[in-house]
Amino acid sequence: MTTVEAEVTFLAPEQGGRQLGPLLDNQRYRPHLRVPPDPSMLGVEFVAGPEGQSPFGVPVLATIRFVYEPDVSYAALRSGCRFEILEGARMVGYGTVVQRGET
C-alpha cells in the first residue's frame, strides 16, 4: 500500500479548524485530501505522527496511507505537492508531500 510522508499544519478553531487537534499516531484519523484546483476528495488514513494531539498552526511530520488504492488514483499526491485536509466540506488543515513510498 502506498504512503506519503508529509508536513501538515492544522488550523485553529478561530480559523475554521477543529476544536481539538487530531491524533495522528493511532490510525483512526481518516480525513480527505484535496489537491487544488482539482475538486476530487481523496480518502486517506494518518498512520504515524507525533504523539498526542496535533498543535494548531505548527507544521508536523506525518505518514499518510491511501485508503482506496488502487480503485482511486492518488497520482496527484507526489513529492512537493501542496494539499488541503478536509473533514466533510470544511478545510481543517493543509500540507506538503515530502516523500512518497510503499509500505
C-alpha positions as CSV (number, residue, x, y, z in Angstrom):
1,M,0.0,0.0,0.0
2,T,1.3,3.5,-0.9
3,T,2.1,6.0,1.8
4,V,3.4,9.6,1.8
5,E,5.5,11.4,4.4
6,A,4.0,14.9,4.6
7,E,4.4,18.1,6.6
8,V,1.0,19.1,7.8
9,T,-0.4,22.1,9.6
10,F,-3.9,22.2,11.3
11,L,-6.0,25.4,11.5
12,A,-7.0,26.7,14.9
13,P,-10.8,26.8,15.7
14,E,-10.9,30.6,15.1
15,Q,-9.6,29.9,11.6
16,G,-12.3,27.4,10.8
17,G,-10.3,24.4,12.1
18,R,-11.1,21.6,14.6
19,Q,-11.9,22.3,18.2
20,L,-9.1,19.8,19.2
21,G,-6.0,18.8,17.3
22,P,-6.3,15.3,15.7
23,L,-4.4,12.3,16.9
24,L,-2.1,11.3,14.0
25,D,-0.4,8.3,15.6
26,N,-3.3,5.8,16.1
27,Q,-4.6,5.0,12.5
28,R,-8.0,6.4,13.3
29,Y,-7.9,9.9,11.8
30,R,-9.3,9.5,8.3
31,P,-10.0,12.8,6.6
32,H,-9.9,13.6,2.9
33,L,-7.2,15.4,1.0
34,R,-7.8,17.7,-2.0
35,V,-5.1,19.0,-4.4
36,P,-6.3,22.3,-5.7
37,P,-7.6,23.2,-8.2
38,D,-8.9,19.6,-8.6
39,P,-12.1,19.2,-6.5
40,S,-11.6,15.4,-6.1
41,M,-11.6,14.2,-2.5
42,L,-9.0,11.5,-1.7
43,G,-9.7,9.3,1.3
44,V,-6.6,8.8,3.5
45,E,-5.6,7.5,6.9
46,F,-2.9,9.0,9.1
47,V,-0.8,6.1,10.3
48,A,2.1,7.8,12.1
49,G,2.8,11.2,13.5
50,P,3.7,13.0,16.8
51,E,2.2,11.5,20.0
52,G,-0.8,13.2,21.4
53,Q,-3.0,15.9,19.9
54,S,-1.5,17.8,17.0
55,P,-0.9,21.5,17.7
56,F,-2.6,24.2,15.7
57,G,-0.5,26.4,13.4
58,V,2.6,24.3,13.8
59,P,3.9,22.1,11.0
60,V,4.4,18.4,12.0
61,L,5.6,15.4,10.0
62,A,3.1,12.6,9.5
63,T,2.7,9.4,7.5
64,I,-0.4,9.1,5.4
65,R,-1.8,5.9,3.8
66,F,-4.0,5.8,0.7
67,V,-7.2,4.1,1.7
68,Y,-8.9,3.4,-1.6
69,E,-6.0,2.5,-3.8
70,P,-6.0,1.0,-6.4
71,D,-9.6,1.9,-7.1
72,V,-8.9,5.6,-6.7
73,S,-5.9,7.3,-8.3
74,Y,-3.7,9.2,-5.9
75,A,-1.2,10.2,-8.6
76,A,-1.7,13.9,-7.8
77,L,-0.1,13.4,-4.3
78,R,3.6,13.4,-5.4
79,S,6.6,14.9,-3.8
80,G,6.4,18.7,-3.4
81,C,2.6,18.7,-3.9
82,R,0.5,21.0,-1.7
83,F,-2.8,19.7,-0.5
84,E,-5.8,20.7,1.8
85,I,-7.0,18.5,4.6
86,L,-10.8,18.3,4.8
87,E,-13.4,16.9,7.1
88,G,-16.6,16.9,5.1
89,A,-16.6,20.2,3.1
90,R,-14.6,22.0,5.8
91,M,-10.9,22.6,5.4
92,V,-9.2,21.9,8.7
93,G,-5.5,22.0,7.6
94,Y,-3.1,21.8,4.8
95,G,0.2,20.2,3.9
96,T,3.0,19.4,1.5
97,V,4.1,15.9,0.4
98,V,7.8,15.4,1.4
99,Q,8.3,11.9,0.1
100,R,6.2,9.1,-1.5
101,G,6.8,5.4,-0.8
102,E,5.4,1.9,-0.5
103,T,4.6,0.0,2.8
